[in-house]
Amino acid sequence: PDLTGYEKFGLGKVKYNISRIHITAVEFPSASISLIPGTGIKLVIGNASLTFDMNWNIRTWMFKDSGRSTVYISKVFVTAIFSTPLDNAGHTLISLTSCRTTSGDIDIKLNGKS
């Protein structure tokens, strides 16, 4: 989905719109799944990366600009715990119990008119 909003800075606010987000690459060089007895499943993803492109535009009381951007996020680590209880009919349900995510580096390349 598109992202639209504004942020207040000093003497005014900056309105922004981010649209046409397109994921171009995802890498999971280290991933593992393990069972946790009596709880469920643990998923660990290490050193992952993500690249996506998007359109952007900003507007302030002084200027406006728009363009295209490429964002590269690296050194992403995710640990997620899923519970796996049974429903009344004996079918397994999957529910996210906890999730922790960290990222190390974010590289943003803005291409605009200004």
N, C-alpha and C positions, 0 to 999 in steps of 0.2 A: 504493500500500500504506500501511497504518497505520504510524505511528512510535511506538515505545514504548521507554522507557529511564529512566535516572536520572542526575542530576548531583550531585556533592558540593559543598556550600556551607557554610563555617563549621562549625557544630555538627551538621549533619545532611545528609541527602540529599533531593533533590526528585525524586519519581517523576512522570513525565509520559506522556501518551498523546495523540497527534494522529491523528484519524480523519476519514473522509468528506471527504477533500481533493477539491475540485471547482474546476477551472480555469474562470473565468468570462470572461476576456478575454486575448488575446494580440495585440500589435501589433509589426509589423516595418516601421517607416517607411523604413528604409534597409537594403537587402540587395543583395548582388551575388555572382555566381558567375563565376570566371575559370579558364581552363585554364593549368596550369603544365607546359610542355613537358618530357617525360621523367619527370614525377612524378605528375601527376593533376589534381585539382580543388581550388581554394581557394574557400571560402565565407566571406563577411564579412557580419555583421549588426551594424548600428549603431543605437544609441539605441532599442533594443527595450524593451517593457514587458510585464509579466505580472501578472494579478490572479487570486487564488484565495481561496476560502472553505474553512473547516475547523472541525471540532469539536475542542475541547481539554479536558483535565482535568489538574490537578496535585494532588499530595498530599505533605504534609510531616508531620513528627511533631506540628506545631502546628495546621495547618489543611488544608482541601482546598477546591478550587473547580473549576468547569467552566463552559464556555460555548461561544460561537461566535466566530470571528475572521475578519477579512478582511485579506489581505496584498497590498500593492501594491509590486512591485519595478520600478524604472525605471532608465533610463540603463544598460541592459544591452548589452554589446559582446561579440561572439563572433567568433573567427577559427578556422576549422577547415580542415585539410588532409587530403584523401582521396587515397590512392594507388589507381591503377587498373591493376593488372597483369592479364595474361591467364593463365588456367589452361591445363592441358595440352590441353584441347579447343579452345582459342582463344576461350573466353568471357571477358568482362570481369568481374573481381572488384572490389569496392569495399571498402576498408578505411580506417578512421580512423587517420591517422598522428599528428596532433597536434591539440590543441584548447586554446584559451585563452579564458576567460570572465571578465569583470569586471562588477560592478554598482555603480551609484552611490548610489542611495537605496532604502531599504526602509521602508515605512510599515505598521505593524501596529496594527489596531484590535481590541482585546479586549472582548468583551461577556460578562460573567460575573455570577455571583450576588453576589459580594462587592463 
